[in-house]
Structure formats: structure tokens, C-alpha cells
């Protein structure tokens, strides 16, 4: 019985002591505006995105999360902006975030009102940098610099 308990503790440690993989999207409308969502949990603006589901690849997660949070559709995933893995980047848990730029279209409409309070398309010069959620200030800065980041 003690051996079984030790195996269970080891298995649970392996499952729950690993980072969670997620995505963030820089959604660019045809007119060049960038879509941000206002989070319900902290009231801050952020890039849309979320956790990759079991059995899902990154492109599928990007499409699903964008649709769930904004009602928009991906026209084309343009580029990988970066992979962000610092344990401090999200105060809720250790997560690894894959950030992509995507051309999008459709009608902005909140689909998940439990997570999102508002959706807005910003001119690049009007993005409220310095007060974005999580590490999205860094992510959007890296995007504007044209960098591809592994952090």
C-alpha cells in the first residue's frame, strides 16, 4: 500500500508540477488595428488567448481562443512572435505562452462573458501599453520590434 501511495504521489507531482501551455494572439484587422480584450478578473486589457486543450495543437488553440474571446476568425497566422516561459509571467500558475501574429476578420462580439468584459480594436499608437495584463506589455513590445523571442 505504501508503494502504491508513493507511485501516486510521484504521478501527481509529474502532472501538476509542470508548466501549462497557452497562447496569446496579436489579432490584426484588415485596417491595421489590433484587437484587445478587457479581462473580467483584473479589468486590464490583454491580448486574446488561453490554455491549449488536451489533444489540441497550437494553431487550433489560437483559432479557438480567438473565436471564444472575440468572435473573430483567423485569416492567416503570420508569424511566431515568441515563446514566453518565465515562472513569474503569470501570477496564477507557471505557464508557457506561445505568441503569434494573425490576420483576422469578422465581427467583434464577446463570446465568453465570464472571462471578457469588453473587446476593442486599437490603433497601434493607442494601445494602453504599460498597463496590460500579465506580461502582455513585453509581448506587444516584442511584436512591434519585429523580434522573435525565446524568453
C-alpha positions as CSV (number, residue, x, y, z in Angstrom):
1,X,0.0,0.0,0.0
2,X,2.9,2.4,0.8
3,X,4.4,1.7,-2.6
4,X,1.2,2.5,-4.4
5,X,0.9,5.7,-2.4
6,X,4.4,6.7,-3.4
7,X,3.7,6.0,-7.1
8,X,0.5,8.1,-6.9
9,X,2.4,11.0,-5.3
10,X,5.1,10.8,-8.0
11,X,2.5,10.7,-10.8
12,X,0.6,13.7,-9.3
13,X,3.8,15.6,-8.9
14,X,4.7,14.9,-12.6
15,X,1.3,16.1,-13.7
16,X,0.8,19.1,-11.5
17,X,4.4,20.4,-11.3
18,X,4.8,21.1,-15.0
19,X,4.0,24.4,-16.7
20,X,0.8,24.8,-18.6
21,X,1.0,25.7,-22.3
22,X,-1.1,28.6,-23.6
23,X,-1.3,31.0,-26.4
24,X,-1.6,34.7,-27.0
25,X,-2.6,36.3,-30.3
26,X,-1.8,39.7,-31.8
27,X,-5.0,39.9,-33.9
28,X,-4.6,42.4,-36.7
29,X,-7.7,43.6,-38.5
30,X,-7.5,44.5,-42.3
31,X,-7.3,48.2,-41.4
32,X,-4.2,47.5,-39.2
33,X,-5.9,47.9,-35.8
34,X,-5.1,45.4,-33.1
35,X,-7.8,43.8,-31.1
36,X,-7.5,43.5,-27.3
37,X,-9.9,42.1,-24.7
38,X,-10.6,43.6,-21.3
39,X,-10.3,40.8,-18.7
40,X,-13.0,40.3,-16.2
41,X,-10.7,39.0,-13.5
42,X,-8.4,42.1,-13.2
43,X,-10.1,44.7,-15.5
44,X,-6.9,45.1,-17.6
45,X,-6.6,45.0,-21.4
46,X,-4.8,42.0,-22.8
47,X,-4.1,40.0,-25.9
48,X,-6.7,37.3,-26.5
49,X,-5.5,33.8,-25.8
50,X,-5.7,30.9,-23.3
51,X,-4.7,27.4,-22.4
52,X,-4.1,24.8,-25.1
53,X,-6.6,21.9,-24.6
54,X,-5.5,18.3,-24.3
55,X,-5.1,16.8,-27.8
56,X,-5.0,20.3,-29.4
57,X,-2.2,21.8,-31.4
58,X,-1.1,25.5,-31.1
59,X,-2.8,26.7,-34.4
60,X,-6.1,25.1,-33.4
61,X,-5.8,26.6,-29.9
62,X,-5.1,30.0,-31.5
63,X,-8.2,29.8,-33.7
64,X,-10.4,28.5,-30.9
65,X,-9.3,31.0,-28.2
66,X,-9.7,34.0,-30.6
67,X,-13.2,32.9,-31.6
68,X,-14.2,32.2,-28.0
69,X,-13.0,35.6,-26.7
70,X,-13.7,37.9,-29.6
71,X,-15.9,36.2,-32.2
72,X,-13.3,36.9,-34.8
73,X,-11.8,34.3,-37.3
74,X,-8.2,33.8,-38.3
75,X,-7.5,34.6,-41.9
76,X,-3.8,33.7,-41.6
77,X,-1.3,33.1,-38.9
78,X,1.5,35.4,-40.0
79,X,4.4,34.7,-37.7
80,X,5.7,33.3,-34.4
81,X,6.5,36.3,-32.2
82,X,7.8,34.5,-29.2
83,X,7.7,31.8,-26.6
84,X,7.5,33.2,-23.0
85,X,8.3,30.8,-20.2
86,X,9.3,32.8,-17.1
87,X,7.6,31.3,-14.0
88,X,6.8,34.9,-12.9
89,X,4.9,35.9,-16.1
90,X,1.5,34.8,-14.7
91,X,0.7,35.1,-11.0
92,X,-1.9,32.3,-11.2
93,X,0.4,29.5,-12.3
94,X,3.6,28.7,-14.2
95,X,2.7,28.8,-17.9
96,X,4.5,28.8,-21.2
97,X,2.9,31.2,-23.7
98,X,3.3,30.9,-27.5
99,X,2.6,34.3,-29.1
100,X,1.6,34.6,-32.7
101,X,0.6,37.4,-35.0
102,X,-2.6,36.7,-37.0
103,X,-4.6,38.5,-39.7
104,X,-8.2,38.3,-38.6
105,X,-11.7,39.3,-39.7
106,X,-15.3,39.1,-38.7
107,X,-17.5,40.9,-36.2
108,X,-16.2,41.6,-32.7
109,X,-18.6,40.1,-30.2
110,X,-17.9,38.8,-26.7
111,X,-18.4,35.0,-26.7
112,X,-17.2,34.3,-23.2
113,X,-18.6,36.8,-20.8
114,X,-17.2,35.0,-17.8
115,X,-13.6,36.0,-18.9
116,X,-14.1,39.0,-21.1
117,X,-15.8,42.4,-20.2
118,X,-15.1,44.3,-23.4
119,X,-13.4,44.0,-26.8
120,X,-11.8,46.9,-28.6
121,X,-9.7,47.5,-31.7
122,X,-6.8,49.9,-31.1
123,X,-4.6,51.8,-33.5
124,X,-1.1,50.6,-32.7
125,X,-0.3,54.1,-31.2
126,X,-3.4,53.9,-28.9
127,X,-2.7,50.5,-27.2
128,X,-2.6,51.2,-23.4
129,X,1.0,50.0,-23.0
130,X,2.3,50.0,-19.5
131,X,-0.9,48.7,-18.0
132,X,-1.6,45.4,-19.9
133,X,-2.4,42.2,-18.1
134,X,0.3,39.5,-17.3
135,X,3.4,40.1,-19.4
136,X,1.5,41.4,-22.4
137,X,3.3,44.7,-22.3
138,X,6.5,42.8,-23.1
139,X,4.8,40.7,-25.7
140,X,3.4,43.7,-27.6
141,X,6.7,45.5,-27.4
142,X,8.5,42.4,-28.9
143,X,5.8,42.3,-31.6
144,X,6.3,46.0,-32.5
145,X,10.1,45.5,-32.6
146,X,9.7,42.7,-35.1
147,X,11.6,40.4,-32.8
148,X,11.2,36.6,-32.4
149,X,11.8,35.9,-28.7
150,X,12.6,32.9,-26.6
151,X,12.2,34.0,-23.0
